[in-house]
Amino acid sequence: MKQQIRFCRSFDGTRIAYAVTGHGPPSVPPLVRAPHWLTHLEYEWQSPIWRPWLTTLSSGRSLVRMDERGCGLSDRGVETVSFEAFVRDLEAMVDAAGLQQFVLFGHSQGGAIALEYAAKHPERVSHLVLLGTYARGRFKRSPESRSEAEAQLKLVEFGWGGDDPSYRQFFASQFMPGASLEQLRQMSELQRVSSSPSDAVRILRAFYDIDVSESVPRISCPALVLHARGDLRVPFEEGRKLAAMIPDARFVPLESDNHILMEQEPAFARVFDELQGFLGTAASFGGLTAREAQILEHIARGLDNAQIAARLGLSEKTVRNHITSIFDKIGVESRAQAIVTARERGLGQGSRTL
């Protein structure tokens, strides 16, 4: 498998790098990984830590991911580094890649960006997958959390780019406390090449100040929230609170202490089992487009046409036209039959798993 690296321009002219891997049939929507800290498209493609993630996420579908501004192959030292800019960079990349509808995956800080994007563009996101993320950054949680975060920013400022890896290994051990010494070394190197100390501080400060709590209740697509119980970077309780805020989200605890899950641990396989089940239920109806599968999911939940139209930013006439096509493709004649058929295939299962 190879990756294709491309570039686009964001709203302020900043050059954003993104990569495309894998491919799938037209009925399977691509998966977009929202931008987050510590990425380098070339380095992580060769990384034993990240390569298993990228290979698995690219299996049977296209995976599109990007380096956020200040990271990796995207422009560094830019004038504007802010949460709003990160969201607009994602918008620019999606448009440049020509993506109409897709699964949006947000890991760590990328989860907040994914949440904001999904709330602003419900017509583009068919499913939302969130791993180890939050609605509120560290500055927004408590005075104690803010004090600790400020101390860590000082470590980044003074020790990030130097030859002594001890500063970076402190962060690496928080991301992966269960890692071997070699894996910690690899993570330290990724931190060094991903960003300069000054950009790293600016990026972290922007993420620490995030609060998307007001946007989260507007999420209208099916959502899967996964979080490791022992996560040292993002407390488990933040993931639980987030899942409770998203309408009909499913919450899956993972038995791990790692923020970045490693291929050899059971939680890694659990993530992809859950992901396959979450995305595969809608895909189990052969011939449905991603939009039709999304509407069928809402029908299975008991929403009427007006509610579906409001959630997806469509007209009721467009929803009715899609429903006519759905009924024909799944072989039913009424809404009641569609609900029964869809629920038999696992759709409409909006309960939270604790």
Secondary structure, DSSP 4 states (H G I P E B T S, - for coil): --EEEEEEE-TTS-EEEEEEE----TTS--EEEPP-SS--HHHHHH-TTTHHHHHHHTTTS-EEEEPPTTSTTS--S-S---HHHHHHHHHHHHHHTT-SSEEEEEETTHHHHHHHHHHH-TTTEEEEEEES--SB-GGGT-HHHHHHHHHHHHHHHHHSSSS-THHHHHHHHHH-TT--HHHHHHHHHHHHHH--HHHHHHHHHHHHT-B-TTTGGG--S-EEEEEETT-SSS-HHHHHHHHHHSTT-EEEEES-S-SS--TTSHHHHHHHHHHHHHHHHHHTSTT--HHHHHHHHHHHTT--HHHHHHHHT--HHHHHHHHHHHHHHHT-SSHHHHHHHHHHTTTT--PPP-
